[in-house]
Amino acid sequence: MGNRCRKSNRKPVPSRRDNSAQKKGTVAVLWSYRHGPSEDAMKHAIPALLLFLVPIAAVAESWEVYQDEAHGCTLEYASGMFTEDAVDKDKFQRFSGPNKHTYFRVKGLPNQENWTPEQIRAEYIKERGADVVYERTKSDFLVLSGIRDGNIFYTRVALSPDNETICVLDISYPSKKKRAFDALVTRMSRSFAAEN
């Protein structure tokens, strides 16, 4: 980048929210980047900025297919936006986006109790239904979505044709970016399947 900005004699005054260089929040990282970039600040700031400065469609141009070999859960995902992480504590395969609020997880498990989508829905609603604002149930899948802590959650549960396998897809992204994520989430959801 060229050095085209004029120098200012004013010293940066961090707000109460950003009073420590050790904080890892986006605001703190961007503040430290603007007023003396460090390697750590650059590492965190650039992926976070991508989400806000580059259209989602541009970041999500390249797509790959993920397949869980153990259970046959498959989906297409935007590999330009998400990177594969380790399996999380709930035994979901996690894929991280450009910030901590943007990610998705996939998990397959045997349908030992031979549950239907309606039964899975009822169990989910009983456990944490207060957050659900949209739902759709069919014979081989269900979708539950809502807002939790300022982020949209979108959960799709697919059953295999023989009803022996359940595949779960959880997607999370900031509610402020709903419109930008609509097409991406729709494509991922429609591609998600439980194949034997």
C-alpha positions in Angstrom: 0.0 0.0 0.0 1.2 3.5 -0.7 1.7 5.9 2.1 -0.9 8.5 1.0 -2.4 9.4 4.4 -1.3 12.7 6.1 0.3 12.3 9.4 -1.6 13.6 12.4 -0.1 15.0 15.6 -3.0 13.6 17.6 -2.2 10.6 19.6 -4.7 7.7 19.5 -6.9 7.5 22.6 -8.3 4.0 23.0 -11.9 3.8 24.3 -12.8 2.0 27.5 -13.7 -1.0 25.4 -10.3 -1.2 23.7 -8.0 -0.4 26.6 -5.7 -3.5 26.2 -3.6 -4.5 23.3 -4.0 -8.1 24.5 -7.7 -8.1 23.7 -8.5 -10.3 20.6 -11.9 -8.7 19.7 -12.3 -7.4 16.1 -12.5 -3.8 17.4 -9.3 -4.1 19.4 -7.5 -5.8 16.6 -8.5 -3.1 14.1 -7.6 -0.4 16.5 -4.1 -1.8 17.0 -3.7 -2.3 13.2 -4.6 1.3 12.5 -2.3 2.8 15.2 0.8 0.6 14.8 0.2 -2.8 13.2 1.7 -5.9 14.8 2.0 -9.3 13.2 -0.8 -10.6 15.5 -3.1 -7.7 14.6 -2.6 -8.3 10.9 -3.3 -12.0 11.2 -6.7 -11.4 12.8 -7.7 -8.2 11.1 -7.5 -9.2 7.4 -9.8 -12.2 7.6 -12.3 -10.2 9.6 -12.2 -7.3 7.1 -12.9 -9.7 4.2 -16.3 -10.3 5.6 -17.2 -6.6 5.7 -15.3 -5.2 2.7 -15.6 -8.0 0.0 -19.0 -9.2 -1.1 -19.9 -12.6 0.2 -20.5 -13.8 -3.4 -16.9 -12.9 -4.3 -15.4 -14.7 -1.3 -17.6 -17.7 -1.9 -16.7 -18.3 -5.6 -14.9 -21.6 -5.1 -16.9 -24.5 -3.7 -15.8 -28.0 -2.6 -17.7 -31.1 -1.6 -17.3 -32.4 2.0 -18.1 -36.0 2.7 -18.2 -37.8 6.1 -16.9 -41.2 5.1 -18.2 -42.9 8.3 -21.8 -41.8 7.9 -22.1 -40.5 4.3 -23.0 -36.9 5.2 -22.3 -34.7 2.2 -22.5 -31.1 1.3 -21.1 -28.4 -0.9 -19.4 -25.5 0.9 -17.7 -22.3 0.0 -14.1 -23.2 0.4 -13.1 -19.6 -0.3 -14.7 -18.6 3.0 -14.5 -21.7 5.2 -11.5 -23.7 6.3 -11.6 -27.1 7.9 -10.8 -27.3 11.6 -10.5 -30.0 14.2 -13.5 -32.0 15.4 -15.1 -30.0 18.3 -16.1 -31.1 21.8 -19.6 -32.1 20.5 -17.9 -34.4 17.9 -18.9 -32.2 15.0 -16.4 -31.5 12.1 -16.0 -27.7 12.3 -15.3 -25.3 9.5 -14.3 -21.8 10.5 -15.1 -18.6 8.6 -13.5 -15.1 8.7 -14.6 -14.5 12.3 -15.6 -16.4 15.4 -19.4 -15.9 14.6 -19.2 -17.4 11.1 -18.7 -21.1 10.9 -20.5 -24.4 10.2 -20.4 -27.9 11.7 -21.3 -31.3 10.3 -22.0 -34.5 12.3 -23.3 -37.9 11.4 -24.7 -40.5 13.8 -26.7 -43.7 13.7 -30.4 -43.4 14.0 -30.6 -46.1 16.7 -34.1 -45.1 17.9 -35.4 -44.9 14.3 -36.5 -41.3 14.9 -38.5 -39.4 12.2 -37.8 -35.7 11.5 -41.0 -34.8 13.5 -39.6 -36.6 16.6 -36.2 -35.0 16.2 -37.9 -31.6 15.9 -40.0 -32.2 19.0 -36.8 -33.1 21.0 -35.0 -30.0 19.7 -37.9 -27.7 20.5 -38.2 -29.2 24.0 -34.5 -28.5 24.7 -34.0 -25.1 23.1 -37.1 -24.1 21.1 -37.4 -20.5 22.4 -34.8 -19.3 19.9 -36.5 -21.0 16.8 -38.3 -18.5 14.5 -38.4 -20.7 11.3 -38.9 -24.4 10.8 -39.7 -26.8 8.0 -40.3 -30.5 8.4 -40.5 -33.1 5.5 -40.3 -36.8 5.5 -36.5 -37.0 5.1 -35.2 -33.7 6.6 -36.0 -30.8 8.9 -34.8 -27.2 9.2 -34.8 -25.1 12.3 -33.5 -21.5 12.3 -33.4 -18.5 14.6 -31.3 -15.9 16.3 -29.1 -16.5 19.3 -26.7 -13.9 20.8 -27.0 -11.7 17.7 -26.1 -14.5 15.3 -28.3 -16.5 13.0 -28.3 -20.3 13.5 -29.5 -22.5 10.7 -29.7 -26.3 11.5 -30.6 -28.8 8.9 -31.1 -32.5 9.8 -31.1 -35.0 7.0 -32.1 -38.7 7.3 -30.7 -41.4 5.0 -33.1 -43.2 2.6 -33.1 -46.3 4.9 -33.6 -44.0 8.0 -30.6 -45.6 9.7 -28.4 -42.4 9.6 -28.9 -38.9 10.8 -26.7 -36.1 9.4 -26.7 -32.6 11.1 -25.6 -29.4 9.6 -25.2 -26.3 11.9 -24.4 -22.9 10.3 -23.8 -19.7 12.3 -23.3 -16.2 10.9 -23.9 -12.6 12.1 -27.6 -11.6 11.8 -26.5 -8.2 10.3 -25.2 -10.1 7.3 -28.3 -12.1 6.7 -29.0 -10.8 3.2 -25.4 -11.4 2.1 -25.5 -15.0 3.4 -28.9 -16.0 2.1 -27.7 -17.5 -1.2 -24.7 -19.2 0.3 -26.8 -20.9 3.1 -29.5 -21.9 0.6 -26.9 -23.7 -1.6 -25.2 -25.4 1.3 -28.6 -26.5 2.7 -29.9 -27.9 -0.6 -26.7 -29.9 -1.2 -26.7 -31.4 2.3 -27.7 -35.1 2.3 -27.4 -38.3 4.3 -26.2 -40.9 1.8 -25.6 -44.6 2.8 
